[in-house]
Amino acid sequence: MLLFLLFLNIKKVDSISVLNINLFQDGKNTSDFYFSTLKSHLIVGHRHLEKPHRHDFYATILFTGGTGIHEIDFQKYDVSRGSLFFMSPGQIHSWELSSDIEGYIFFCSQDFYEMHYVSQKLRNFPFFGSVHFPRKLQLDDDHLKHYLSKIVELEEEYSAQNLMKTGLILSILSNIFILSSRLFSKDLDHRSLSAGISYYKHYQDFEDLVEEHFVHEKSVAFYAAKLHVSAKHLNRIIRTVVQKTATEVITERVVLEAKRMLIHLDESLGEISFRLGYDEYSYFVRVFRKSSGMTPTQFIRKYKS
């Protein structure tokens, strides 16, 4: 019966598995928040986690022991003690982990987070909102000790039935995410930080719009108009924050989706290019090659070899 229920909680979108939080609840009341040790988590869900899949929730994973490889949207990261990962809904990931793996994992939905933080979006944290930020922090021993104190507190609250339980869980989550944002900021190029909050906020708004419109809208002018700035100023913002042009950011988002579809969908290259807004397949190939350094066919061969 449990196996049957687990499969009911895997949705199929464009033939790519999309895992729901309910999948991991193991008979518990459904919730928009989930917490587990990695060992317990892998016992319940490992049959689904070995294959590439998407989530419909935000995920955070801290490894405290063991080794492995974690692949997120075709980027491979080494796993070791102190590796901290963040994943957003829609990203495709898979991993290969050693048998002695240790750590913690927790999920939450935007709706759950917005229960208390109405004006704060999870996408506003750089590791959740931008495809141009890495999804991994490597914590040193001091930072790992500090994070573990927060996570143990989160585990205890999740397991208890305390007054205002949800409020405290949300408070601890925000603390973890803010600390992580500060650590990420230390690794960024100083030019990105010199732009200040205003430029970064504009960049986040730009990426939100790209996420919403990239299939049908690929011109810088469209996004500049939406943001009420000139195309020249928008390019200045993007270059300052991520050292890319606005066109490069738009194109890279299109190519990322193309890679997801090329690997995980049983469709022709022509069908995929059309679905991504290109009427001419040859033009799509040129765009893909310029952005990734290879043709779609070469990408498929390399990834599957």
N, C-alpha and C positions, 0 to 999 in steps of 0.2 A: 504493500500500500504506500509506504514512504517513497519508494522509487517512482511510483506513478504520480504522486503529488509533486515530486521534484520536477518531473518533466512538464507538468502543467504550468509551472512557473518559469519556463523558458519560452520566450516569445521569439518568433521568427520574423525578421524584418529583412527583406531582400536576400533571404537565404543565409543571413549571418545571425547566429544565436545572440539574443539579447537577454542577459540574466537579470532577474528581478530580485529584490531584497528578500522576498518571501521564500525564495529557493533555499536560503540558508538558515531559516528559522527552526527547522527540525521539529515541527509540530507545535511550536510556540504561537502565541497570538501574534498576528502580523503587526509590523511596526515599520516606521520610516527610519529607524536607526537599528544598527546591528553591531555587535562587538564580539570578538572571539580571539583566543590564542590561535596562532597559525596551525599548530598541530591539530587542534580540535576542528578548525575550519576545513583543513584539507581532508579530514576523514569524511566529512559530510559532502563536500563539494568537489573533490579532486577529479572525479570522473568527468566533470564539465570544464574544469580549469586547465586541463592539459591541452585542449584545443583552443585556437584563437577565438575570442568572443568579445562582445560588447557588454557594457552595463547600462542600466537606466538610472544609475545613482552615482554619487561621488564616493571614491574609495581612498583610504589612507592605509599604508602598510609599513610597519617598522620591523626590520629583521634584527634580531639580537644574537643569532647564531646560525651556523651553516653557511653554505655557499650556493651559487647558481647563476643563472642568466634570466633576466626579466626583459621581455620585449614588449614595447609599447609603441604602436603605430610605426613599426619597422625600425625603431631605434632600440638597439640592444644595450642593456645596462648590466654591469656586474653586480651580483648580490653578495654581501658580506655583513658581518656584524656592524650595525650602525647605519645600514642603508635604509633610507626613508623615502617612500614612493607616494605620489599623488596621481590619481586618475579621474578624469571627467567622464560624464555620460557620453556614449558614442565612440570612445576610443576603443581600438581593438588591441587586446594584449594576450600574451601567453607566457608561461615560464617553465623552466627546468630547474628543479631544486634538489639539493642533496637530502638524504634521508634524515640527517640530524638538524634539519631546519628548525629554528625557533623564532618567535616573534609575536606580533599582535596585528590585528586587522580590524578596521571598522568602516562602516558605510553609513551614509545618510543622504536623504533626498533634499532638494532645494526647498520643498514645502515644509519639511521638518525644521530646517534651519530658519526659515522665515517665520516660524511661529513666534519667535521673540525678536529676530533681527529683520524687521520688515524692509528697512532701507538698505540692508547689506546683502549683496548677492554673493554666492560662493564663487561665481566666475570672476569676482573682483580680486580674489587672491591670485597672484600671478601664476602659480603652479596649477591652478584649476582653469584659468581663463584664457591663457595664451598658448597657442601651439608653438610659439617661438621661445618659450621658456622650458628648461629641462624639467623632467618629472621626478628627478631624484636629488635628494640631499644626502651627502655622506657625513654623518655626525662623528665628531671625535668623542673620546671617552667622557669628557666633562658634559658636553651637550647631550650625549646619550643618557647619562645619569639623570639629567634634568628632565628630559622627555619621559623617561621611564616613571618618574615620580608622578607626572601628569597622567600617564596612561594607566598606571595602577589605580589612581583615583577614579579615572573614567570607568575602569573595569568594576571597581567596587560599587559605584553608583548604578551602573547598568544591571548588576546582579541583585541589588537591594530593592526594597519597596518603600522608599523614603518620601516624605512630604516634599513637593516641588522637585521631584526627581528630574523631570525633563528640563527644567530651568537650569539646574546645575550641570547636567550633561552638555547643554548648549554653551554654557559658560566655559567649561573645560575645553570643548571643541574650539571655540573662538580663540582661547588662549594658545592652543597648539598651533592653529593656523596663523595667528599673528606672529608668534615666535618664528615659525617657518618662513614667513614672508621676510622677516628681518634677516634671517640667515641667507636666504636667496639673494637679498639685495647686496650683501657683502661680496657675492661672487660676480655681480654684474659689472660691466664696463663702467668706469666713472662717468663717461659721457651720458650714459642712460640716466644716471642719478642726478646729473647736473641740470637736467631739464625740469626737475621738480614734479610736484604732484599734478599740476595742471596738464603738462604734456602727457604724463602717463595715463591720466584719466581720459584724455582725448584718444590715446592709443587704444585703451580698453573699449571705448565706445566704437571705435573703428572696427576692431576685431569682432565685436558683437554684431555689427551690421554685416560684416563679411560672412560671418557664420550663418546669418539669416538669408543673405541674398546671393552668395557666390555662384550658385548654379546659373542664374539668369543675368546677373549684373557683374561685369568685370572691368568697367571703366572707373578710373580714379575720380572723374568728374561727378559720377553718381554719388559716391560716398562723401566727397567733399561737400556737395550740396546738402546731403542729409545732416552733416555735422555743422553746416553753416560756416564753413571756412573755404578759402580758395584751395585749388588743387596744389598750388605751389606750397602753401603753408602746411597742408596735410602731409605732403612729402617731407617737409622739414621736420614735422613731428615724428613721423615714422623713422626717418633716418637717425634722429637723435636717440630714440628709445631702443630700436633694434638694429640699427645700421643697415637697413634695407629700404628700398623704395616702396611706395604703396602698391605699385603694380606687382612687385615681387611677392609681397605678403598675400595679395589676392591670388596670384598664380600658384603659390605654394599650397594654399588651402585647397584649390581645385585639384592639384596634382596629388595631394595627400588622399583626397576622396577617391581619385582615380586609382591609386595604388590599392586602397581597401577593396574597391570593386573588382579590379583586375585579379586579385588573389582569391577573393572569397565569393565571387558571383560567377555563375555559369552563363555568361553573356559574351557576345562577340565584341571586339574592340570598337566596331562601328556603333553598336548599341550603347556602349558605355560613353563614348564621346558625345553621342546625341543627348543622352540623359544628363550630361554635364554642361549642356548648352552650346555645343559646337556642331554646327550644321555640316562642316567640312571635316572629315576624318583626318585628312592630311595636315590640316592646320592644328588639330588637337595633338597629333604626333609631334609636330614641331615645337609646340608649347611644352609638352611633356619632356622632350629631349633637352630643350634649353634649360629647364628648371632642374631636372634630375641627372642630366649627363648621359642619359640612355633612352632608347625608344621603349614604348610600352612592352613590346615583345622581348627585348633584352632584359627588362626589369623582371618579367615573369620567369624567364629562364634562370636569372641569377637568384631570385628569391626561392625558387623551387628546387634549385640544384643541391 
